[in-house]
């Protein structure tokens, strides 16, 4: 039995993996390699060759980019049972962003060659991977729209909800997010000061509770209401 199969139950908490045919689940876990990264260790960088599909089994992965000026753009911080890396499966092009471990992290990696061999044998499964990619494309369009149209406060509330719900893939919302205020500010492209003020307002309303490097959602319905106030 592959070590990757030990994480099956955790991965089944995600909508995408749990919705796959059992045979495809077995194939992915059978081909997967378990990788362990230390805090801050690089998984891949922008421009790297395709290296397969990943699932976060423990810990978290920070995905973003750094400009030549040193300014960082943080796109997302993903936790179990999130799968990523499928774009390069479709186009065979280099990685578009940097990925680093946020704390000690365990990943399952299904190598690119194994994926392509599987899809050559069973091309009907291309649709399953297309669904994984289309879900993220849909969220990206929503984020672009919110960036253009919404004030900072509802955007922040919506992003907290999105993270809590595993970017639409988790079976139920998490109440405690391992997320620093600085990281949240980078995701939303707003200042650290503005982020802190909005979070303090939410805390005063009893919607969240702020801790060191984490945000606890106390009132989920209240957060949903805050996300609609424009």
Secondary structure, DSSP 4 states (H G I P E B T S, - for coil): --GGGGGHHHHTTBHHHHTS-HHHHHHHHHHEEEEEE-TT-EEE-TTPPP--EEEEEESEEEEEEE-TTS-EEEEEEEETT-EE--HHHHH-PPPSSEEEESSSEEEEEE-HHHHHHHHHH-GGGHHHHHHHHHHHHHHHHHHHHHHHHS-HHHHHHHHHHHHHTGGGTBSS--SEE---HHHHHHHHT--HHHHHHHHHHHHHTTSEEEETTEEEES-HHHHHHHHH--
